[in-house]
Amino acid sequence: MTFTFCGLAFLLVGFVAALLAPGASAYTVLKHSDASPAASRRKVLTTGASLLVGGSCVTILPKAAFSAETVAPSEDNANRQYAVLPATDNGIIEQKNSNNELVYVGCGCFWHLQHSVAIYERDVLGRKGGALTCQTGYAGGTGGSDSEGRVCYHNPEKIADYSKLGHGEVVCVDLPSSEEERIVDFMTMYFSQFDSETKERRDPMDRGPAYRSIIGLSGGSRHPFYSSVLNIATKAGFKLRAGKGSDPDTLGKQLVYVYDTVDFPFYQAEIYHQFHNDFQSMPYGSMYNNLANRALDDGRLHLVGCPDRV
């Protein structure tokens, strides 16, 4: 049996979630130094808030539909394979490695893209839940951050709005800096995120510079493996262009802006936006969603001082 929630049902779920978490606002400005709230409160509020922010209707499948017994890995369910991963992996946490480099990419909303990057990390790099490095965030703007170092999603308080600072939505990952093969297969995965016929991002209703197509590399077009990235882009039907910062939308242009990650650094997004369902497909499952709580608790993610739902 499946359940579909539409319209006012979203509001009801969000309201109930808020009532179940007394003492915490569903939309609170958190400081960098604030202690992490209880995981149970994060789970309740994030569940309610995700229904509020989604689309007009979301179909909720019963928990059993995402168990290891009922969902077997295959091409048909590749977009939700994280649902079948075990909940623990001996607490392995990969530390920042000097042999790795941060790379970021963007093409529309960062929710579905993070899921694809997480699967890439697991299947290609062999990283399990506690070793994943992928994060949603913002990059590519000339506005940098506000005076407190914040870059935030749209919020009622109008604090450091990422789009007004010129940033786009991106997902970052740590890749081995000396292995060209890893850059090649990662970029191949990235260009597979576009529609193969229209060359557009998955949801063309995401419009505006905040959703432009982005690649961030150390050195930008001077990256040692840039020629390989250019070759992959050309074969996929795309042009690459050096980003100047706060660049316009790429919709309908088959164009990707390339940024130097030193000049245009990555800013982590709010906890609410990490390991989130994208609402364009079936929910990814609680095991995937709970990776955000886990990364916050073990220090791979941090509170960024923006309005957040945690």
Phi and psi restraints in degrees (value plus and minus 20) as a CYANA .aco file:
   2 THR   PHI    -138.6   -98.6
   2 THR   PSI     139.6   179.6
   3 PHE   PHI    -148.6  -108.6
   3 PHE   PSI     113.5   153.5
   4 THR   PHI    -135.5   -95.5
   4 THR   PSI     107.1   147.1
   5 PHE   PHI    -129.0   -89.0
   5 PHE   PSI     110.3   150.3
   6 CYS   PHI    -153.0  -113.0
   6 CYS   PSI     141.3   181.3
   7 GLY   PHI      25.9    65.9
   7 GLY   PSI    -137.2   -97.2
   8 LEU   PHI     -86.8   -46.8
   8 LEU   PSI     -37.8     2.2
   9 ALA   PHI     -81.5   -41.5
   9 ALA   PSI     -52.8   -12.8
  10 PHE   PHI     -79.7   -39.7
  10 PHE   PSI     -65.1   -25.1
  11 LEU   PHI     -83.8   -43.8
  11 LEU   PSI     -59.7   -19.7
  12 LEU   PHI     -83.6   -43.6
  12 LEU   PSI     -64.6   -24.6
  13 VAL   PHI     -82.4   -42.4
  13 VAL   PSI     -63.9   -23.9
  14 GLY   PHI     -83.3   -43.3
  14 GLY   PSI     -60.2   -20.2
  15 PHE   PHI     -84.6   -44.6
  15 PHE   PSI     -65.1   -25.1
  16 VAL   PHI     -82.7   -42.7
  16 VAL   PSI     -60.9   -20.9
  17 ALA   PHI     -80.2   -40.2
  17 ALA   PSI     -60.7   -20.7
  18 ALA   PHI     -85.6   -45.6
  18 ALA   PSI     -59.0   -19.0
  19 LEU   PHI     -86.3   -46.3
  19 LEU   PSI     -51.7   -11.7
  20 LEU   PHI     -98.2   -58.2
  20 LEU   PSI     -25.5    14.5
  21 ALA   PHI    -145.7  -105.7
  21 ALA   PSI      48.0    88.0
  22 PRO   PHI     -80.6   -40.6
  22 PRO   PSI     125.5   165.5
  23 GLY   PHI      68.2   108.2
  23 GLY   PSI     -23.2    16.8
  24 ALA   PHI    -152.9  -112.9
  24 ALA   PSI     114.4   154.4
  25 SER   PHI    -101.6   -61.6
  25 SER   PSI     127.9   167.9
  26 ALA   PHI     -92.4   -52.4
  26 ALA   PSI     -29.4    10.6
  27 TYR   PHI    -163.9  -123.9
  27 TYR   PSI      71.8   111.8
  28 THR   PHI    -141.3  -101.3
  28 THR   PSI     119.4   159.4
  29 VAL   PHI    -100.2   -60.2
  29 VAL   PSI      97.2   137.2
  30 LEU   PHI    -127.6   -87.6
  30 LEU   PSI     116.1   156.1
  31 LYS   PHI    -107.3   -67.3
  31 LYS   PSI     138.0   178.0
  32 HIS   PHI     -77.3   -37.3
  32 HIS   PSI     -51.8   -11.8
  33 SER   PHI    -107.7   -67.7
  33 SER   PSI     -25.1    14.9
  34 ASP   PHI     -83.9   -43.9
  34 ASP   PSI     121.2   161.2
  35 ALA   PHI     -90.3   -50.3
  35 ALA   PSI     130.8   170.8
  36 SER   PHI     -87.7   -47.7
  36 SER   PSI     105.7   145.7
  37 PRO   PHI     -84.1   -44.1
  37 PRO   PSI     148.2   188.2
  38 ALA   PHI     -80.1   -40.1
  38 ALA   PSI     122.0   162.0
  39 ALA   PHI     -80.2   -40.2
  39 ALA   PSI     -54.7   -14.7
  40 SER   PHI     -84.1   -44.1
  40 SER   PSI     -58.0   -18.0
  41 ARG   PHI     -86.9   -46.9
  41 ARG   PSI     -61.9   -21.9
  42 ARG   PHI     -79.0   -39.0
  42 ARG   PSI     -63.6   -23.6
  43 LYS   PHI     -83.6   -43.6
  43 LYS   PSI     -64.9   -24.9
  44 VAL   PHI     -83.4   -43.4
  44 VAL   PSI     -68.4   -28.4
  45 LEU   PHI     -90.4   -50.4
  45 LEU   PSI     -58.7   -18.7
  46 THR   PHI     -86.2   -46.2
  46 THR   PSI     -58.9   -18.9
  47 THR   PHI     -82.2   -42.2
  47 THR   PSI     -67.6   -27.6
  48 GLY   PHI     -85.3   -45.3
  48 GLY   PSI     -62.3   -22.3
  49 ALA   PHI     -87.2   -47.2
  49 ALA   PSI     -56.6   -16.6
  50 SER   PHI     -84.3   -44.3
  50 SER   PSI     -53.8   -13.8
  51 LEU   PHI     -89.5   -49.5
  51 LEU   PSI     -53.7   -13.7
  52 LEU   PHI     -87.7   -47.7
  52 LEU   PSI     -59.5   -19.5
  53 VAL   PHI    -106.1   -66.1
  53 VAL   PSI     -37.8     2.2
  54 GLY   PHI     -78.6   -38.6
  54 GLY   PSI    -149.4  -109.4
  55 GLY   PHI    -132.3   -92.3
  55 GLY   PSI    -177.6  -137.6
  56 SER   PHI     -96.5   -56.5
  56 SER   PSI     -47.5    -7.5
  57 CYS   PHI    -162.9  -122.9
  57 CYS   PSI     121.5   161.5
  58 VAL   PHI    -153.8  -113.8
  58 VAL   PSI     109.5   149.5
  59 THR   PHI    -111.4   -71.4
  59 THR   PSI     102.6   142.6
  60 ILE   PHI    -122.6   -82.6
  60 ILE   PSI     102.2   142.2
  61 LEU   PHI    -112.3   -72.3
  61 LEU   PSI     129.0   169.0
  62 PRO   PHI     -82.9   -42.9
  62 PRO   PSI     133.5   173.5
  63 LYS   PHI     -75.9   -35.9
  63 LYS   PSI     -55.9   -15.9
  64 ALA   PHI     -81.1   -41.1
  64 ALA   PSI     -45.4    -5.4
  65 ALA   PHI     -86.5   -46.5
  65 ALA   PSI     -35.4     4.6
  66 PHE   PHI    -133.4   -93.4
  66 PHE   PSI      -2.1    37.9
  67 SER   PHI    -100.0   -60.0
  67 SER   PSI     142.9   182.9
  68 ALA   PHI     -83.1   -43.1
  68 ALA   PSI     -46.9    -6.9
  69 GLU   PHI     -94.8   -54.8
  69 GLU   PSI     -47.1    -7.1
  70 THR   PHI    -128.1   -88.1
  70 THR   PSI     -32.2     7.8
  71 VAL   PHI    -143.8  -103.8
  71 VAL   PSI      88.2   128.2
  72 ALA   PHI    -119.5   -79.5
  72 ALA   PSI     122.1   162.1
  73 PRO   PHI     -79.1   -39.1
  73 PRO   PSI     111.7   151.7
  74 SER   PHI    -185.8  -145.8
  74 SER   PSI     150.7   190.7
  75 GLU   PHI     -82.5   -42.5
  75 GLU   PSI     -51.9   -11.9
  76 ASP   PHI     -87.3   -47.3
  76 ASP   PSI     -50.8   -10.8
  77 ASN   PHI    -137.1   -97.1
  77 ASN   PSI       5.2    45.2
  78 ALA   PHI     -78.6   -38.6
  78 ALA   PSI     -51.8   -11.8
  79 ASN   PHI     -92.9   -52.9
  79 ASN   PSI     -25.5    14.5
  80 ARG   PHI    -155.0  -115.0
  80 ARG   PSI       4.9    44.9
  81 GLN   PHI     -83.1   -43.1
  81 GLN   PSI     -43.4    -3.4
  82 TYR   PHI     -83.3   -43.3
  82 TYR   PSI     -37.9     2.1
  83 ALA   PHI     -85.2   -45.2
  83 ALA   PSI     -42.1    -2.1
  84 VAL   PHI    -117.4   -77.4
  84 VAL   PSI     -19.1    20.9
  85 LEU   PHI     -91.8   -51.8
  85 LEU   PSI     127.3   167.3
  86 PRO   PHI     -83.9   -43.9
  86 PRO   PSI     133.0   173.0
  87 ALA   PHI     -91.8   -51.8
  87 ALA   PSI     -42.0    -2.0
  88 THR   PHI    -148.9  -108.9
  88 THR   PSI     137.0   177.0
  89 ASP   PHI    -163.0  -123.0
  89 ASP   PSI      28.4    68.4
  90 ASN   PHI      43.9    83.9
  90 ASN   PSI       0.7    40.7
  91 GLY   PHI      49.9    89.9
  91 GLY   PSI       0.5    40.5
  92 ILE   PHI     -87.1   -47.1
  92 ILE   PSI     109.5   149.5
  93 ILE   PHI    -149.9  -109.9
  93 ILE   PSI     103.2   143.2
  94 GLU   PHI    -103.1   -63.1
  94 GLU   PSI     105.5   145.5
  95 GLN   PHI    -100.7   -60.7
  95 GLN   PSI     140.9   180.9
  96 LYS   PHI     -79.7   -39.7
  96 LYS   PSI     108.8   148.8
  97 ASN   PHI    -132.9   -92.9
  97 ASN   PSI     110.7   150.7
  98 SER   PHI     -85.7   -45.7
  98 SER   PSI     -35.1     4.9
  99 ASN   PHI    -106.9   -66.9
  99 ASN   PSI     -22.1    17.9
 100 ASN   PHI    -122.9   -82.9
 100 ASN   PSI     139.6   179.6
 101 GLU   PHI    -151.2  -111.2
 101 GLU   PSI     127.9   167.9
 102 LEU   PHI    -103.1   -63.1
 102 LEU   PSI     108.0   148.0
 103 VAL   PHI    -144.4  -104.4
 103 VAL   PSI     120.2   160.2
 104 TYR   PHI    -150.3  -110.3
 104 TYR   PSI     133.1   173.1
 105 VAL   PHI    -160.3  -120.3
 105 VAL   PSI     135.6   175.6
 106 GLY   PHI    -168.6  -128.6
 106 GLY   PSI     124.9   164.9
 107 CYS   PHI    -183.5  -143.5
 107 CYS   PSI      63.5   103.5
 108 GLY   PHI      66.7   106.7
 108 GLY   PSI    -172.0  -132.0
 109 CYS   PHI     -82.0   -42.0
 109 CYS   PSI     118.3   158.3
 110 PHE   PHI    -101.4   -61.4
 110 PHE   PSI     -26.1    13.9
 111 TRP   PHI     -85.4   -45.4
 111 TRP   PSI     -73.8   -33.8
 112 HIS   PHI     -88.2   -48.2
 112 HIS   PSI     -51.8   -11.8
 113 LEU   PHI     -88.0   -48.0
 113 LEU   PSI     -58.8   -18.8
 114 GLN   PHI     -81.5   -41.5
 114 GLN   PSI     -58.7   -18.7
 115 HIS   PHI     -81.7   -41.7
 115 HIS   PSI     -62.5   -22.5
 116 SER   PHI     -84.8   -44.8
 116 SER   PSI     -59.6   -19.6
 117 VAL   PHI     -88.4   -48.4
 117 VAL   PSI     -58.0   -18.0
 118 ALA   PHI     -82.2   -42.2
 118 ALA   PSI     -61.9   -21.9
 119 ILE   PHI     -85.1   -45.1
 119 ILE   PSI     -58.3   -18.3
 120 TYR   PHI     -80.7   -40.7
 120 TYR   PSI     -66.6   -26.6
 121 GLU   PHI     -79.1   -39.1
 121 GLU   PSI     -62.7   -22.7
 122 ARG   PHI     -88.8   -48.8
 122 ARG   PSI     -69.4   -29.4
 123 ASP   PHI    -101.0   -61.0
 123 ASP   PSI     -52.4   -12.4
 124 VAL   PHI    -118.6   -78.6
 124 VAL   PSI     -63.9   -23.9
 125 LEU   PHI    -114.7   -74.7
 125 LEU   PSI     -28.3    11.7
 126 GLY   PHI      52.1    92.1
 126 GLY   PSI       5.0    45.0
 127 ARG   PHI    -110.2   -70.2
 127 ARG   PSI     111.9   151.9
 128 LYS   PHI    -113.7   -73.7
 128 LYS   PSI    -197.0  -157.0
 129 GLY   PHI     -69.2   -29.2
 129 GLY   PSI     -67.6   -27.6
 130 GLY   PHI     -97.4   -57.4
 130 GLY   PSI     -25.4    14.6
 131 ALA   PHI    -130.6   -90.6
 131 ALA   PSI     -21.5    18.5
 132 LEU   PHI     -84.2   -44.2
 132 LEU   PSI     119.9   159.9
 133 THR   PHI    -130.5   -90.5
 133 THR   PSI     -28.3    11.7
 134 CYS   PHI     -87.9   -47.9
 134 CYS   PSI     119.2   159.2
 135 GLN   PHI    -162.3  -122.3
 135 GLN   PSI     124.9   164.9
 136 THR   PHI    -102.3   -62.3
 136 THR   PSI     132.1   172.1
 137 GLY   PHI    -196.2  -156.2
 137 GLY   PSI    -179.6  -139.6
 138 TYR   PHI    -154.4  -114.4
 138 TYR   PSI     125.7   165.7
 139 ALA   PHI    -184.5  -144.5
 139 ALA   PSI     144.5   184.5
 140 GLY   PHI      75.3   115.3
 140 GLY   PSI     -14.8    25.2
 141 GLY   PHI    -119.7   -79.7
 141 GLY   PSI     130.2   170.2
 142 THR   PHI    -101.9   -61.9
 142 THR   PSI     -32.1     7.9
 143 GLY   PHI    -100.0   -60.0
 143 GLY   PSI     -28.4    11.6
 144 GLY   PHI      38.3    78.3
 144 GLY   PSI    -145.4  -105.4
 145 SER   PHI    -148.5  -108.5
 145 SER   PSI     157.9   197.9
 146 ASP   PHI    -100.0   -60.0
 146 ASP   PSI    -196.2  -156.2
 147 SER   PHI     -83.9   -43.9
 147 SER   PSI     -36.7     3.3
 148 GLU   PHI    -121.6   -81.6
 148 GLU   PSI     -10.2    29.8
 149 GLY   PHI      59.4    99.4
 149 GLY   PSI      -0.7    39.3
 150 ARG   PHI    -119.5   -79.5
 150 ARG   PSI     123.5   163.5
 151 VAL   PHI    -152.2  -112.2
 151 VAL   PSI     102.9   142.9
 152 CYS   PHI    -145.4  -105.4
 152 CYS   PSI     139.0   179.0
 153 TYR   PHI     -90.9   -50.9
 153 TYR   PSI     145.8   185.8
 154 HIS   PHI     -71.8   -31.8
 154 HIS   PSI     113.4   153.4
 155 ASN   PHI    -170.5  -130.5
 155 ASN   PSI     132.1   172.1
 156 PRO   PHI     -78.6   -38.6
 156 PRO   PSI     -50.1   -10.1
 157 GLU   PHI     -97.9   -57.9
 157 GLU   PSI     -28.6    11.4
 158 LYS   PHI      37.6    77.6
 158 LYS   PSI      20.5    60.5
 159 ILE   PHI    -108.0   -68.0
 159 ILE   PSI      97.7   137.7
 160 ALA   PHI      24.6    64.6
 160 ALA   PSI      28.8    68.8
 161 ASP   PHI     -78.8   -38.8
 161 ASP   PSI     102.2   142.2
 162 TYR   PHI     -79.2   -39.2
 162 TYR   PSI     -56.8   -16.8
 163 SER   PHI     -90.2   -50.2
 163 SER   PSI     -53.9   -13.9
 164 LYS   PHI     -93.7   -53.7
 164 LYS   PSI     -42.4    -2.4
 165 LEU   PHI    -106.1   -66.1
 165 LEU   PSI     -22.4    17.6
 166 GLY   PHI      69.6   109.6
 166 GLY   PSI     -11.6    28.4
 167 HIS   PHI    -103.8   -63.8
 167 HIS   PSI     141.2   181.2
 168 GLY   PHI    -135.6   -95.6
 168 GLY   PSI     142.3   182.3
 169 GLU   PHI     -99.0   -59.0
 169 GLU   PSI     109.7   149.7
 170 VAL   PHI    -160.2  -120.2
 170 VAL   PSI     149.2   189.2
 171 VAL   PHI    -148.0  -108.0
 171 VAL   PSI     110.5   150.5
 172 CYS   PHI    -124.4   -84.4
 172 CYS   PSI     140.5   180.5
 173 VAL   PHI    -174.8  -134.8
 173 VAL   PSI     131.1   171.1
 174 ASP   PHI    -111.7   -71.7
 174 ASP   PSI     105.7   145.7
 175 LEU   PHI    -141.6  -101.6
 175 LEU   PSI     129.2   169.2
 176 PRO   PHI     -80.5   -40.5
 176 PRO   PSI     100.6   140.6
 177 SER   PHI     -90.7   -50.7
 177 SER   PSI     -41.5    -1.5
 178 SER   PHI    -120.0   -80.0
 178 SER   PSI     -19.7    20.3
 179 GLU   PHI    -127.5   -87.5
 179 GLU   PSI      80.6   120.6
 180 GLU   PHI     -80.1   -40.1
 180 GLU   PSI     -54.0   -14.0
 181 GLU   PHI     -78.3   -38.3
 181 GLU   PSI     -56.5   -16.5
 182 ARG   PHI     -90.4   -50.4
 182 ARG   PSI     -58.1   -18.1
 183 ILE   PHI     -84.4   -44.4
 183 ILE   PSI     -61.6   -21.6
 184 VAL   PHI     -83.4   -43.4
 184 VAL   PSI     -70.6   -30.6
 185 ASP   PHI     -91.7   -51.7
 185 ASP   PSI     -49.6    -9.6
 186 PHE   PHI     -87.7   -47.7
 186 PHE   PSI     -64.2   -24.2
 187 MET   PHI     -88.7   -48.7
 187 MET   PSI     -51.7   -11.7
 188 THR   PHI     -82.7   -42.7
 188 THR   PSI     -63.2   -23.2
 189 MET   PHI     -81.0   -41.0
 189 MET   PSI     -63.9   -23.9
 190 TYR   PHI     -79.0   -39.0
 190 TYR   PSI     -69.2   -29.2
 191 PHE   PHI     -90.2   -50.2
 191 PHE   PSI     -36.7     3.3
 192 SER   PHI     -94.4   -54.4
 192 SER   PSI     -30.9     9.1
 193 GLN   PHI     -94.6   -54.6
 193 GLN   PSI     -36.5     3.5
 194 PHE   PHI    -107.1   -67.1
 194 PHE   PSI     134.2   174.2
 195 ASP   PHI     -82.3   -42.3
 195 ASP   PSI     107.7   147.7
 196 SER   PHI     -87.0   -47.0
 196 SER   PSI     -42.9    -2.9
 197 GLU   PHI    -115.6   -75.6
 197 GLU   PSI     -68.1   -28.1
 198 THR   PHI    -106.9   -66.9
 198 THR   PSI     -37.8     2.2
 199 LYS   PHI      44.0    84.0
 199 LYS   PSI       0.6    40.6
 200 GLU   PHI    -121.4   -81.4
 200 GLU   PSI     141.9   181.9
 201 ARG   PHI     -84.8   -44.8
 201 ARG   PSI     145.0   185.0
 202 ARG   PHI     -76.0   -36.0
 202 ARG   PSI     -63.2   -23.2
 203 ASP   PHI    -139.2   -99.2
 203 ASP   PSI      75.3   115.3
 204 PRO   PHI     -87.4   -47.4
 204 PRO   PSI     -26.8    13.2
 205 MET   PHI     -93.8   -53.8
 205 MET   PSI     -36.3     3.7
 206 ASP   PHI     -95.5   -55.5
 206 ASP   PSI      82.2   122.2
 207 ARG   PHI    -140.7  -100.7
 207 ARG   PSI     127.1   167.1
 208 GLY   PHI      97.3   137.3
 208 GLY   PSI     143.9   183.9
 209 PRO   PHI     -76.3   -36.3
 209 PRO   PSI     -47.7    -7.7
 210 ALA   PHI     -84.2   -44.2
 210 ALA   PSI     -38.5     1.5
 211 TYR   PHI    -131.0   -91.0
 211 TYR   PSI      -5.8    34.2
 212 ARG   PHI     -84.8   -44.8
 212 ARG   PSI     140.8   180.8
 213 SER   PHI    -102.7   -62.7
 213 SER   PSI     111.3   151.3
 214 ILE   PHI    -159.7  -119.7
 214 ILE   PSI     120.7   160.7
 215 ILE   PHI    -149.2  -109.2
 215 ILE   PSI     110.3   150.3
 216 GLY   PHI    -136.1   -96.1
 216 GLY   PSI     100.5   140.5
 217 LEU   PHI    -150.5  -110.5
 217 LEU   PSI     130.4   170.4
 218 SER   PHI     -83.8   -43.8
 218 SER   PSI      97.7   137.7
 219 GLY   PHI      68.4   108.4
 219 GLY   PSI     -26.5    13.5
 220 GLY   PHI      40.9    80.9
 220 GLY   PSI    -145.3  -105.3
 221 SER   PHI     -91.4   -51.4
 221 SER   PSI     -25.9    14.1
 222 ARG   PHI    -113.4   -73.4
 222 ARG   PSI     -16.4    23.6
 223 HIS   PHI     -79.2   -39.2
 223 HIS   PSI     119.9   159.9
 224 PRO   PHI     -78.8   -38.8
 224 PRO   PSI     -44.6    -4.6
 225 PHE   PHI    -128.1   -88.1
 225 PHE   PSI      -0.4    39.6
 226 TYR   PHI     -80.9   -40.9
 226 TYR   PSI     -57.3   -17.3
 227 SER   PHI     -80.4   -40.4
 227 SER   PSI     -54.2   -14.2
 228 SER   PHI     -89.3   -49.3
 228 SER   PSI     -59.8   -19.8
 229 VAL   PHI     -83.3   -43.3
 229 VAL   PSI     -63.3   -23.3
 230 LEU   PHI     -81.6   -41.6
 230 LEU   PSI     -60.5   -20.5
 231 ASN   PHI     -83.0   -43.0
 231 ASN   PSI     -62.7   -22.7
 232 ILE   PHI     -84.4   -44.4
 232 ILE   PSI     -63.1   -23.1
 233 ALA   PHI     -82.8   -42.8
 233 ALA   PSI     -63.3   -23.3
 234 THR   PHI     -82.9   -42.9
 234 THR   PSI     -64.0   -24.0
 235 LYS   PHI     -83.4   -43.4
 235 LYS   PSI     -51.1   -11.1
 236 ALA   PHI    -102.3   -62.3
 236 ALA   PSI     -26.4    13.6
 237 GLY   PHI      72.7   112.7
 237 GLY   PSI       2.7    42.7
 238 PHE   PHI    -137.8   -97.8
 238 PHE   PSI     132.3   172.3
 239 LYS   PHI    -122.4   -82.4
 239 LYS   PSI     127.8   167.8
 240 LEU   PHI    -129.1   -89.1
 240 LEU   PSI     121.7   161.7
 241 ARG   PHI    -160.8  -120.8
 241 ARG   PSI     116.5   156.5
 242 ALA   PHI     -82.8   -42.8
 242 ALA   PSI     104.0   144.0
 243 GLY   PHI     -96.6   -56.6
 243 GLY   PSI     118.0   158.0
 244 LYS   PHI    -116.4   -76.4
 244 LYS   PSI     -29.8    10.2
 245 GLY   PHI      81.6   121.6
 245 GLY   PSI     117.8   157.8
 246 SER   PHI      35.1    75.1
 246 SER   PSI      21.4    61.4
 247 ASP   PHI     -96.6   -56.6
 247 ASP   PSI     141.2   181.2
 248 PRO   PHI     -95.5   -55.5
 248 PRO   PSI     155.9   195.9
 249 ASP   PHI     -84.3   -44.3
 249 ASP   PSI     132.9   172.9
 250 THR   PHI    -125.4   -85.4
 250 THR   PSI     -17.0    23.0
 251 LEU   PHI     -77.8   -37.8
 251 LEU   PSI     108.1   148.1
 252 GLY   PHI      60.1   100.1
 252 GLY   PSI     -15.0    25.0
 253 LYS   PHI    -131.5   -91.5
 253 LYS   PSI     -29.7    10.3
 254 GLN   PHI      30.1    70.1
 254 GLN   PSI      30.4    70.4
 255 LEU   PHI    -152.6  -112.6
 255 LEU   PSI     122.8   162.8
 256 VAL   PHI    -150.1  -110.1
 256 VAL   PSI     109.0   149.0
 257 TYR   PHI    -103.9   -63.9
 257 TYR   PSI     117.5   157.5
 258 VAL   PHI    -130.3   -90.3
 258 VAL   PSI     105.6   145.6
 259 TYR   PHI    -136.3   -96.3
 259 TYR   PSI     128.5   168.5
 260 ASP   PHI    -101.4   -61.4
 260 ASP   PSI     102.6   142.6
 261 THR   PHI     -87.6   -47.6
 261 THR   PSI     -34.6     5.4
 262 VAL   PHI     -98.2   -58.2
 262 VAL   PSI     -65.9   -25.9
 263 ASP   PHI     -95.4   -55.4
 263 ASP   PSI     -51.1   -11.1
 264 PHE   PHI    -147.3  -107.3
 264 PHE   PSI      60.1   100.1
 265 PRO   PHI     -90.1   -50.1
 265 PRO   PSI     145.5   185.5
 266 PHE   PHI    -108.5   -68.5
 266 PHE   PSI     116.0   156.0
 267 TYR   PHI    -137.0   -97.0
 267 TYR   PSI     100.1   140.1
 268 GLN   PHI     -80.8   -40.8
 268 GLN   PSI     119.0   159.0
 269 ALA   PHI    -100.8   -60.8
 269 ALA   PSI     152.3   192.3
 270 GLU   PHI     -81.5   -41.5
 270 GLU   PSI     137.6   177.6
 271 ILE   PHI     -79.1   -39.1
 271 ILE   PSI     -56.4   -16.4
 272 TYR   PHI     -76.0   -36.0
 272 TYR   PSI     -51.3   -11.3
 273 HIS   PHI    -110.5   -70.5
 273 HIS   PSI     -16.3    23.7
 274 GLN   PHI    -111.8   -71.8
 274 GLN   PSI     112.6   152.6
 275 PHE   PHI      32.1    72.1
 275 PHE   PSI      28.7    68.7
 276 HIS   PHI    -116.9   -76.9
 276 HIS   PSI     127.6   167.6
 277 ASN   PHI     -84.0   -44.0
 277 ASN   PSI     129.2   169.2
 278 ASP   PHI    -119.5   -79.5
 278 ASP   PSI     -29.8    10.2
 279 PHE   PHI      44.7    84.7
 279 PHE   PSI     -11.1    28.9
 280 GLN   PHI    -122.5   -82.5
 280 GLN   PSI     -24.4    15.6
 281 SER   PHI    -166.2  -126.2
 281 SER   PSI    -197.1  -157.1
 282 MET   PHI     -82.0   -42.0
 282 MET   PSI     129.1   169.1
 283 PRO   PHI     -74.4   -34.4
 283 PRO   PSI     124.8   164.8
 284 TYR   PHI     -96.4   -56.4
 284 TYR   PSI     -35.8     4.2
 285 GLY   PHI      85.1   125.1
 285 GLY   PSI     133.4   173.4
 286 SER   PHI     -85.4   -45.4
 286 SER   PSI     -51.0   -11.0
 287 MET   PHI     -83.4   -43.4
 287 MET   PSI     -58.1   -18.1
 288 TYR   PHI     -91.1   -51.1
 288 TYR   PSI     -69.4   -29.4
 289 ASN   PHI     -77.7   -37.7
 289 ASN   PSI     -57.9   -17.9
 290 ASN   PHI     -93.1   -53.1
 290 ASN   PSI     -27.0    13.0
 291 LEU   PHI     -82.4   -42.4
 291 LEU   PSI     -46.2    -6.2
 292 ALA   PHI     -86.2   -46.2
 292 ALA   PSI     -66.5   -26.5
 293 ASN   PHI     -80.2   -40.2
 293 ASN   PSI     -62.4   -22.4
 294 ARG   PHI     -84.0   -44.0
 294 ARG   PSI     -64.5   -24.5
 295 ALA   PHI     -87.1   -47.1
 295 ALA   PSI     -52.8   -12.8
 296 LEU   PHI     -88.7   -48.7
 296 LEU   PSI     -63.6   -23.6
 297 ASP   PHI     -87.5   -47.5
 297 ASP   PSI     -54.0   -14.0
 298 ASP   PHI    -115.9   -75.9
 298 ASP   PSI     -17.3    22.7
 299 GLY   PHI      75.1   115.1
 299 GLY   PSI     -21.0    19.0
 300 ARG   PHI     -92.8   -52.8
 300 ARG   PSI     -49.1    -9.1
 301 LEU   PHI    -132.6   -92.6
 301 LEU   PSI     136.4   176.4
 302 HIS   PHI    -162.1  -122.1
 302 HIS   PSI     139.1   179.1
 303 LEU   PHI     -90.0   -50.0
 303 LEU   PSI     113.2   153.2
 304 VAL   PHI    -123.9   -83.9
 304 VAL   PSI     -16.9    23.1
 305 GLY   PHI      64.1   104.1
 305 GLY   PSI     -13.4    26.6
 306 CYS   PHI    -116.5   -76.5
 306 CYS   PSI     141.9   181.9
 307 PRO   PHI     -74.6   -34.6
 307 PRO   PSI     110.8   150.8
 308 ASP   PHI    -168.0  -128.0
 308 ASP   PSI     143.7   183.7
 309 ARG   PHI    -136.3   -96.3
 309 ARG   PSI      82.8   122.8
